[in-house]
Amino acid sequence: MISSLYAAERGAGPKTVVFLHGFGGCHGDWQEVISTLALGSRTLAYDLPGHGLSLDFPGGGPAKAAARAVLANLAARRIRRVHLVGHSMGGAAAVLMALAEPERIASLTLLAPGGFGTEINGPLLRRYAAAAGKSEIRACLAAMSGPRSLPSERIVDMLGEMRARLGQLQKLVEIAASMTRGDRQGVISRERLETLDMPVMVVWGIDDAVLPFTQADSLPAHFHLHHVLEAGHMLVEEAPGLIAEIVRRNMKRRSRPHRPKSAAAADRSLPAKD
Protein backbone atom coordinates (compact mmCIF):
# COMPACT_ATOMS: atom_id res chain seq x y z
CA MET A 1 0.00 0.00 0.00
CA ILE A 2 1.25 3.48 -0.91
CA SER A 3 2.31 5.47 2.16
CA SER A 4 0.51 8.57 3.36
CA LEU A 5 3.09 10.88 1.79
CA TYR A 6 1.02 13.14 -0.45
CA ALA A 7 1.73 13.73 -4.13
CA ALA A 8 -0.40 15.57 -6.69
CA GLU A 9 -0.35 13.58 -9.91
CA ARG A 10 -1.00 14.95 -13.38
CA GLY A 11 -0.61 13.75 -16.93
CA ALA A 12 0.52 10.46 -18.41
CA GLY A 13 3.34 9.23 -20.56
CA PRO A 14 6.53 7.17 -20.62
CA LYS A 15 8.48 9.70 -18.53
CA THR A 16 7.78 10.65 -14.91
CA VAL A 17 8.89 14.02 -13.54
CA VAL A 18 9.02 14.41 -9.74
CA PHE A 19 8.92 17.86 -8.11
CA LEU A 20 10.15 18.58 -4.55
CA HIS A 21 9.28 22.00 -3.10
CA GLY A 22 11.41 24.14 -0.81
CA PHE A 23 11.06 24.69 2.93
CA GLY A 24 7.68 26.07 3.92
CA GLY A 25 6.11 25.34 0.55
CA CYS A 26 3.90 22.59 -0.84
CA HIS A 27 3.00 20.77 -4.04
CA GLY A 28 0.99 23.75 -5.30
CA ASP A 29 4.18 25.77 -5.73
CA TRP A 30 4.80 23.92 -9.00
CA GLN A 31 1.41 24.56 -10.64
CA GLU A 32 2.62 27.03 -13.27
CA VAL A 33 5.81 25.07 -14.03
CA ILE A 34 3.89 21.83 -14.53
CA SER A 35 1.23 23.55 -16.66
CA THR A 36 3.98 24.91 -18.91
CA LEU A 37 5.74 21.58 -19.43
CA ALA A 38 5.06 19.82 -22.72
CA LEU A 39 2.34 17.19 -22.73
CA GLY A 40 3.32 13.55 -22.64
CA SER A 41 4.84 13.28 -19.17
CA ARG A 42 3.47 12.07 -15.88
CA THR A 43 4.19 14.51 -13.04
CA LEU A 44 4.24 13.97 -9.28
CA ALA A 45 4.48 17.05 -7.07
CA TYR A 46 5.06 16.01 -3.47
CA ASP A 47 4.21 17.59 -0.16
CA LEU A 48 7.41 16.81 1.74
CA PRO A 49 7.18 15.37 5.27
CA GLY A 50 6.03 18.01 7.74
CA HIS A 51 4.42 20.14 5.01
CA GLY A 52 0.86 20.49 3.73
CA LEU A 53 -1.00 17.22 3.29
CA SER A 54 2.10 15.33 4.49
CA LEU A 55 2.15 17.27 7.77
CA ASP A 56 1.75 14.17 9.92
CA PHE A 57 4.05 11.91 7.94
CA PRO A 58 6.34 10.09 10.42
CA GLY A 59 9.78 11.60 10.82
CA GLY A 60 8.90 14.77 8.96
CA GLY A 61 11.58 17.42 8.84
CA PRO A 62 15.08 17.41 7.37
CA ALA A 63 16.15 16.75 3.79
CA LYS A 64 17.39 13.24 4.66
CA ALA A 65 13.94 12.25 5.92
CA ALA A 66 12.32 13.73 2.83
CA ALA A 67 14.68 11.84 0.52
CA ARG A 68 13.96 8.52 2.23
CA ALA A 69 10.21 9.14 2.20
CA VAL A 70 10.02 10.03 -1.51
CA LEU A 71 12.20 7.08 -2.55
CA ALA A 72 9.99 4.73 -0.54
CA ASN A 73 6.87 6.25 -2.09
CA LEU A 74 8.23 5.86 -5.62
CA ALA A 75 9.06 2.23 -4.87
CA ALA A 76 5.53 1.69 -3.55
CA ARG A 77 4.17 3.17 -6.77
CA ARG A 78 6.49 0.85 -8.74
CA ILE A 79 8.07 3.77 -10.57
CA ARG A 80 11.55 2.68 -11.58
CA ARG A 81 13.05 5.85 -13.02
CA VAL A 82 12.24 9.55 -12.76
CA HIS A 83 13.42 12.99 -13.78
CA LEU A 84 13.87 14.82 -10.49
CA VAL A 85 13.40 18.55 -9.85
CA GLY A 86 14.05 20.07 -6.42
CA HIS A 87 14.03 23.61 -5.00
CA SER A 88 16.04 24.72 -1.95
CA MET A 89 15.48 22.10 0.79
CA GLY A 90 13.82 19.98 -1.89
CA GLY A 91 16.99 20.36 -3.94
CA ALA A 92 19.05 18.95 -1.08
CA ALA A 93 16.59 16.06 -0.78
CA ALA A 94 16.82 15.46 -4.53
CA VAL A 95 20.62 15.23 -4.36
CA LEU A 96 20.42 12.80 -1.46
CA MET A 97 17.95 10.67 -3.43
CA ALA A 98 20.32 10.61 -6.41
CA LEU A 99 23.25 9.65 -4.20
CA ALA A 100 21.28 6.87 -2.52
CA GLU A 101 19.72 5.35 -5.65
CA PRO A 102 21.39 6.85 -8.75
CA GLU A 103 19.95 4.20 -11.05
CA ARG A 104 16.47 5.58 -10.30
CA ILE A 105 17.27 9.17 -11.37
CA ALA A 106 17.29 9.94 -15.11
CA SER A 107 18.11 13.63 -14.66
CA LEU A 108 18.52 16.07 -11.80
CA THR A 109 17.43 19.73 -11.94
CA LEU A 110 18.31 21.72 -8.82
CA LEU A 111 16.96 25.21 -8.11
CA ALA A 112 19.00 27.13 -5.50
CA PRO A 113 19.62 23.81 -3.73
CA GLY A 114 20.40 23.45 -0.06
CA GLY A 115 23.57 21.72 1.05
CA PHE A 116 26.06 23.34 -1.34
CA GLY A 117 27.63 25.69 1.21
CA THR A 118 27.42 26.45 4.90
CA GLU A 119 25.95 29.96 4.58
CA ILE A 120 22.19 30.26 5.04
CA ASN A 121 19.94 33.17 6.01
CA GLY A 122 18.72 31.65 9.26
CA PRO A 123 16.87 34.72 10.58
CA LEU A 124 14.83 35.08 7.38
CA LEU A 125 13.94 31.37 7.24
CA ARG A 126 12.92 31.35 10.90
CA ARG A 127 10.78 34.42 10.30
CA TYR A 128 9.19 32.69 7.30
CA ALA A 129 8.54 29.56 9.35
CA ALA A 130 6.58 31.55 11.94
CA ALA A 131 4.66 33.66 9.41
CA ALA A 132 0.96 33.06 9.97
CA GLY A 133 -1.02 35.94 8.45
CA LYS A 134 -1.03 36.67 4.75
CA SER A 135 0.67 40.06 5.16
CA GLU A 136 3.66 38.47 6.92
CA ILE A 137 3.77 35.58 4.43
CA ARG A 138 3.76 38.14 1.60
CA ALA A 139 6.54 40.15 3.25
CA CYS A 140 8.72 37.05 3.68
CA LEU A 141 8.19 35.96 0.08
CA ALA A 142 9.13 39.46 -1.09
CA ALA A 143 12.32 39.34 0.99
CA MET A 144 13.23 35.99 -0.59
CA SER A 145 12.46 37.10 -4.15
CA GLY A 146 14.32 39.30 -6.60
CA PRO A 147 13.98 43.10 -6.35
CA ARG A 148 11.52 43.31 -9.25
CA SER A 149 9.40 40.27 -8.33
CA LEU A 150 6.04 40.63 -6.63
CA PRO A 151 4.83 37.63 -4.60
CA SER A 152 2.02 35.72 -6.26
CA GLU A 153 -1.30 36.20 -4.48
CA ARG A 154 -2.18 32.63 -5.41
CA ILE A 155 0.87 31.43 -3.52
CA VAL A 156 0.17 33.75 -0.57
CA ASP A 157 -3.40 32.45 -0.31
CA MET A 158 -2.28 28.82 -0.66
CA LEU A 159 0.40 29.13 2.01
CA GLY A 160 -2.03 30.95 4.30
CA GLU A 161 -4.48 28.06 4.05
CA MET A 162 -1.70 25.52 4.58
CA ARG A 163 -0.41 27.27 7.70
CA ALA A 164 -3.92 27.48 9.17
CA ARG A 165 -3.90 23.71 9.67
CA LEU A 166 -3.49 22.62 13.26
CA GLY A 167 0.18 21.95 14.02
CA GLN A 168 1.62 23.27 10.74
CA LEU A 169 3.27 26.43 12.11
CA GLN A 170 4.80 24.54 15.03
CA LYS A 171 6.25 21.94 12.65
CA LEU A 172 7.73 24.61 10.37
CA VAL A 173 9.31 26.39 13.32
CA GLU A 174 10.86 23.09 14.45
CA ILE A 175 12.22 22.30 10.99
CA ALA A 176 13.64 25.80 10.54
CA ALA A 177 15.38 25.68 13.92
CA SER A 178 17.01 22.35 13.02
CA MET A 179 17.92 23.42 9.49
CA THR A 180 19.53 26.73 10.50
CA ARG A 181 21.20 25.77 13.78
CA GLY A 182 24.06 28.20 14.37
CA ASP A 183 22.97 29.99 11.16
CA ARG A 184 24.80 27.32 9.19
CA GLN A 185 23.52 24.45 7.09
CA GLY A 186 24.93 21.00 6.49
CA VAL A 187 26.98 20.52 3.33
CA ILE A 188 27.01 17.71 0.79
CA SER A 189 30.68 17.12 -0.04
CA ARG A 190 32.14 17.83 -3.47
CA GLU A 191 33.47 14.26 -3.52
CA ARG A 192 29.95 12.87 -3.23
CA LEU A 193 28.61 15.24 -5.88
CA GLU A 194 31.34 14.06 -8.26
CA THR A 195 29.82 10.57 -8.24
CA LEU A 196 26.56 11.75 -9.85
CA ASP A 197 26.67 10.68 -13.49
CA MET A 198 23.15 11.62 -14.58
CA PRO A 199 22.60 15.00 -16.30
CA VAL A 200 22.63 17.68 -13.59
CA MET A 201 21.50 21.29 -13.99
CA VAL A 202 21.86 23.83 -11.19
CA VAL A 203 19.85 27.05 -11.42
CA TRP A 204 20.50 30.02 -9.14
CA GLY A 205 19.12 33.56 -8.91
CA ILE A 206 21.76 36.27 -8.74
CA ASP A 207 19.77 38.10 -6.04
CA ASP A 208 19.20 35.08 -3.77
CA ALA A 209 18.91 36.36 -0.18
CA VAL A 210 18.58 32.89 1.37
CA LEU A 211 21.43 30.87 -0.19
CA PRO A 212 24.11 32.90 -2.02
CA PHE A 213 24.57 32.02 -5.67
CA THR A 214 28.33 31.83 -5.08
CA GLN A 215 27.71 28.41 -3.52
CA ALA A 216 27.66 27.15 -7.11
CA ASP A 217 31.18 28.38 -7.82
CA SER A 218 32.96 25.06 -7.30
CA LEU A 219 30.53 22.53 -8.72
CA PRO A 220 31.78 19.36 -10.41
CA ALA A 221 32.82 19.85 -14.01
CA HIS A 222 29.95 17.85 -15.50
CA PHE A 223 27.24 19.94 -13.81
CA HIS A 224 25.54 22.61 -15.94
CA LEU A 225 24.93 25.96 -14.29
CA HIS A 226 22.39 28.71 -15.02
CA HIS A 227 22.62 32.08 -13.29
CA VAL A 228 19.23 33.79 -13.51
CA LEU A 229 19.43 37.56 -13.65
CA GLU A 230 17.09 39.70 -11.52
CA ALA A 231 15.83 36.63 -9.66
CA GLY A 232 16.00 35.71 -6.00
CA HIS A 233 15.50 32.47 -4.13
CA MET A 234 11.88 31.82 -5.17
CA LEU A 235 12.69 30.71 -8.71
CA VAL A 236 9.63 28.47 -9.04
CA GLU A 237 7.29 31.44 -8.64
CA GLU A 238 9.55 34.11 -10.18
CA ALA A 239 10.33 32.38 -13.47
CA PRO A 240 8.06 29.36 -14.04
CA GLY A 241 8.37 29.46 -17.82
CA LEU A 242 12.15 29.50 -17.69
CA ILE A 243 12.22 26.71 -15.12
CA ALA A 244 9.92 24.55 -17.27
CA GLU A 245 12.23 25.08 -20.26
CA ILE A 246 15.31 24.21 -18.22
CA VAL A 247 13.63 21.01 -16.98
CA ARG A 248 12.71 20.06 -20.55
CA ARG A 249 16.27 20.73 -21.69
CA ASN A 250 17.81 18.64 -18.95
CA MET A 251 15.44 15.74 -19.60
CA LYS A 252 16.88 15.52 -23.12
CA ARG A 253 20.51 15.32 -22.00
CA ARG A 254 22.35 12.04 -21.78
CA SER A 255 24.48 10.79 -18.93
CA ARG A 256 28.16 11.19 -19.65
CA PRO A 257 31.50 10.73 -17.93
CA HIS A 258 33.06 13.58 -15.98
CA ARG A 259 35.18 16.01 -17.93
CA PRO A 260 38.64 16.96 -16.62
CA LYS A 261 37.88 20.56 -15.72
CA SER A 262 38.02 22.36 -12.39
CA ALA A 263 34.84 24.40 -12.85
CA ALA A 264 31.27 23.52 -13.72
CA ALA A 265 30.12 23.75 -17.30
CA ALA A 266 28.26 27.03 -17.45
CA ASP A 267 25.51 28.16 -19.80
CA ARG A 268 25.14 31.91 -20.27
CA SER A 269 23.23 33.87 -17.65
CA LEU A 270 19.53 34.01 -18.41
CA PRO A 271 16.93 36.60 -17.40
CA ALA A 272 14.17 35.57 -15.03
CA LYS A 273 11.44 36.28 -17.54
CA ASP A 274 11.04 34.56 -20.89
C-alpha positions as CSV (number, residue, x, y, z in Angstrom):
1,M,0.0,0.0,0.0
2,I,1.2,3.5,-0.9
3,S,2.3,5.5,2.2
4,S,0.5,8.6,3.4
5,L,3.1,10.9,1.8
6,Y,1.0,13.1,-0.5
7,A,1.7,13.7,-4.1
8,A,-0.4,15.6,-6.7
9,E,-0.4,13.6,-9.9
10,R,-1.0,15.0,-13.4
11,G,-0.6,13.8,-16.9
12,A,0.5,10.5,-18.4
13,G,3.3,9.2,-20.6
14,P,6.5,7.2,-20.6
15,K,8.5,9.7,-18.5
16,T,7.8,10.6,-14.9
17,V,8.9,14.0,-13.5
18,V,9.0,14.4,-9.7
19,F,8.9,17.9,-8.1
20,L,10.1,18.6,-4.5
21,H,9.3,22.0,-3.1
22,G,11.4,24.1,-0.8
23,F,11.1,24.7,2.9
24,G,7.7,26.1,3.9
25,G,6.1,25.3,0.5
26,C,3.9,22.6,-0.8
27,H,3.0,20.8,-4.0
28,G,1.0,23.7,-5.3
29,D,4.2,25.8,-5.7
30,W,4.8,23.9,-9.0
31,Q,1.4,24.6,-10.6
32,E,2.6,27.0,-13.3
33,V,5.8,25.1,-14.0
34,I,3.9,21.8,-14.5
35,S,1.2,23.6,-16.7
36,T,4.0,24.9,-18.9
37,L,5.7,21.6,-19.4
38,A,5.1,19.8,-22.7
39,L,2.3,17.2,-22.7
40,G,3.3,13.5,-22.6
41,S,4.8,13.3,-19.2
42,R,3.5,12.1,-15.9
43,T,4.2,14.5,-13.0
44,L,4.2,14.0,-9.3
45,A,4.5,17.1,-7.1
46,Y,5.1,16.0,-3.5
47,D,4.2,17.6,-0.2
48,L,7.4,16.8,1.7
49,P,7.2,15.4,5.3
50,G,6.0,18.0,7.7
51,H,4.4,20.1,5.0
52,G,0.9,20.5,3.7
53,L,-1.0,17.2,3.3
54,S,2.1,15.3,4.5
55,L,2.1,17.3,7.8
56,D,1.7,14.2,9.9
57,F,4.0,11.9,7.9
58,P,6.3,10.1,10.4
59,G,9.8,11.6,10.8
60,G,8.9,14.8,9.0
61,G,11.6,17.4,8.8
62,P,15.1,17.4,7.4
63,A,16.2,16.7,3.8
64,K,17.4,13.2,4.7
65,A,13.9,12.3,5.9
66,A,12.3,13.7,2.8
67,A,14.7,11.8,0.5
68,R,14.0,8.5,2.2
69,A,10.2,9.1,2.2
70,V,10.0,10.0,-1.5
71,L,12.2,7.1,-2.5
72,A,10.0,4.7,-0.5
73,N,6.9,6.3,-2.1
74,L,8.2,5.9,-5.6
75,A,9.1,2.2,-4.9
76,A,5.5,1.7,-3.5
77,R,4.2,3.2,-6.8
78,R,6.5,0.9,-8.7
79,I,8.1,3.8,-10.6
80,R,11.5,2.7,-11.6
81,R,13.0,5.8,-13.0
82,V,12.2,9.5,-12.8
83,H,13.4,13.0,-13.8
84,L,13.9,14.8,-10.5
85,V,13.4,18.5,-9.8
86,G,14.1,20.1,-6.4
87,H,14.0,23.6,-5.0
88,S,16.0,24.7,-1.9
89,M,15.5,22.1,0.8
90,G,13.8,20.0,-1.9
91,G,17.0,20.4,-3.9
92,A,19.1,18.9,-1.1
93,A,16.6,16.1,-0.8
94,A,16.8,15.5,-4.5
95,V,20.6,15.2,-4.4
96,L,20.4,12.8,-1.5
97,M,18.0,10.7,-3.4
98,A,20.3,10.6,-6.4
99,L,23.2,9.7,-4.2
100,A,21.3,6.9,-2.5
101,E,19.7,5.4,-5.7
102,P,21.4,6.8,-8.8
103,E,20.0,4.2,-11.0
104,R,16.5,5.6,-10.3
105,I,17.3,9.2,-11.4
106,A,17.3,9.9,-15.1
107,S,18.1,13.6,-14.7
108,L,18.5,16.1,-11.8
109,T,17.4,19.7,-11.9
110,L,18.3,21.7,-8.8
111,L,17.0,25.2,-8.1
112,A,19.0,27.1,-5.5
113,P,19.6,23.8,-3.7
114,G,20.4,23.4,-0.1
115,G,23.6,21.7,1.1
116,F,26.1,23.3,-1.3
117,G,27.6,25.7,1.2
118,T,27.4,26.4,4.9
119,E,26.0,30.0,4.6
120,I,22.2,30.3,5.0
121,N,19.9,33.2,6.0
122,G,18.7,31.6,9.3
123,P,16.9,34.7,10.6
124,L,14.8,35.1,7.4
125,L,13.9,31.4,7.2
126,R,12.9,31.3,10.9
127,R,10.8,34.4,10.3
128,Y,9.2,32.7,7.3
129,A,8.5,29.6,9.4
130,A,6.6,31.5,11.9
131,A,4.7,33.7,9.4
132,A,1.0,33.1,10.0
133,G,-1.0,35.9,8.5
134,K,-1.0,36.7,4.7
135,S,0.7,40.1,5.2
136,E,3.7,38.5,6.9
137,I,3.8,35.6,4.4
138,R,3.8,38.1,1.6
139,A,6.5,40.1,3.3
140,C,8.7,37.1,3.7
141,L,8.2,36.0,0.1
142,A,9.1,39.5,-1.1
143,A,12.3,39.3,1.0
144,M,13.2,36.0,-0.6
145,S,12.5,37.1,-4.2
146,G,14.3,39.3,-6.6
147,P,14.0,43.1,-6.3
148,R,11.5,43.3,-9.3
149,S,9.4,40.3,-8.3
150,L,6.0,40.6,-6.6
151,P,4.8,37.6,-4.6
152,S,2.0,35.7,-6.3
153,E,-1.3,36.2,-4.5
154,R,-2.2,32.6,-5.4
155,I,0.9,31.4,-3.5
156,V,0.2,33.8,-0.6
157,D,-3.4,32.4,-0.3
158,M,-2.3,28.8,-0.7
159,L,0.4,29.1,2.0
160,G,-2.0,30.9,4.3
161,E,-4.5,28.1,4.1
162,M,-1.7,25.5,4.6
163,R,-0.4,27.3,7.7
164,A,-3.9,27.5,9.2
165,R,-3.9,23.7,9.7
166,L,-3.5,22.6,13.3
167,G,0.2,22.0,14.0
168,Q,1.6,23.3,10.7
169,L,3.3,26.4,12.1
170,Q,4.8,24.5,15.0
171,K,6.2,21.9,12.7
172,L,7.7,24.6,10.4
173,V,9.3,26.4,13.3
174,E,10.9,23.1,14.5
175,I,12.2,22.3,11.0
176,A,13.6,25.8,10.5
177,A,15.4,25.7,13.9
178,S,17.0,22.3,13.0
179,M,17.9,23.4,9.5
180,T,19.5,26.7,10.5
181,R,21.2,25.8,13.8
182,G,24.1,28.2,14.4
183,D,23.0,30.0,11.2
184,R,24.8,27.3,9.2
185,Q,23.5,24.4,7.1
186,G,24.9,21.0,6.5
187,V,27.0,20.5,3.3
188,I,27.0,17.7,0.8
189,S,30.7,17.1,0.0
190,R,32.1,17.8,-3.5
191,E,33.5,14.3,-3.5
192,R,30.0,12.9,-3.2
193,L,28.6,15.2,-5.9
194,E,31.3,14.1,-8.3
195,T,29.8,10.6,-8.2
196,L,26.6,11.7,-9.9
197,D,26.7,10.7,-13.5
198,M,23.2,11.6,-14.6
199,P,22.6,15.0,-16.3
200,V,22.6,17.7,-13.6
201,M,21.5,21.3,-14.0
202,V,21.9,23.8,-11.2
203,V,19.9,27.1,-11.4
204,W,20.5,30.0,-9.1
205,G,19.1,33.6,-8.9
206,I,21.8,36.3,-8.7
207,D,19.8,38.1,-6.0
208,D,19.2,35.1,-3.8
209,A,18.9,36.4,-0.2
210,V,18.6,32.9,1.4
211,L,21.4,30.9,-0.2
212,P,24.1,32.9,-2.0
213,F,24.6,32.0,-5.7
214,T,28.3,31.8,-5.1
215,Q,27.7,28.4,-3.5
216,A,27.7,27.2,-7.1
217,D,31.2,28.4,-7.8
218,S,33.0,25.1,-7.3
219,L,30.5,22.5,-8.7
220,P,31.8,19.4,-10.4
221,A,32.8,19.9,-14.0
222,H,30.0,17.9,-15.5
223,F,27.2,19.9,-13.8
224,H,25.5,22.6,-15.9
225,L,24.9,26.0,-14.3
226,H,22.4,28.7,-15.0
227,H,22.6,32.1,-13.3
228,V,19.2,33.8,-13.5
229,L,19.4,37.6,-13.7
230,E,17.1,39.7,-11.5
231,A,15.8,36.6,-9.7
232,G,16.0,35.7,-6.0
233,H,15.5,32.5,-4.1
234,M,11.9,31.8,-5.2
235,L,12.7,30.7,-8.7
236,V,9.6,28.5,-9.0
237,E,7.3,31.4,-8.6
238,E,9.5,34.1,-10.2
239,A,10.3,32.4,-13.5
240,P,8.1,29.4,-14.0
241,G,8.4,29.5,-17.8
242,L,12.2,29.5,-17.7
243,I,12.2,26.7,-15.1
244,A,9.9,24.5,-17.3
245,E,12.2,25.1,-20.3
246,I,15.3,24.2,-18.2
247,V,13.6,21.0,-17.0
248,R,12.7,20.1,-20.6
249,R,16.3,20.7,-21.7
250,N,17.8,18.6,-19.0
251,M,15.4,15.7,-19.6
252,K,16.9,15.5,-23.1
253,R,20.5,15.3,-22.0
254,R,22.3,12.0,-21.8
255,S,24.5,10.8,-18.9
256,R,28.2,11.2,-19.7
257,P,31.5,10.7,-17.9
258,H,33.1,13.6,-16.0
259,R,35.2,16.0,-17.9
260,P,38.6,17.0,-16.6
261,K,37.9,20.6,-15.7
262,S,38.0,22.4,-12.4
263,A,34.8,24.4,-12.9
264,A,31.3,23.5,-13.7
265,A,30.1,23.7,-17.3
266,A,28.3,27.0,-17.5
267,D,25.5,28.2,-19.8
268,R,25.1,31.9,-20.3
269,S,23.2,33.9,-17.6
270,L,19.5,34.0,-18.4
271,P,16.9,36.6,-17.4
272,A,14.2,35.6,-15.0
273,K,11.4,36.3,-17.5
274,D,11.0,34.6,-20.9
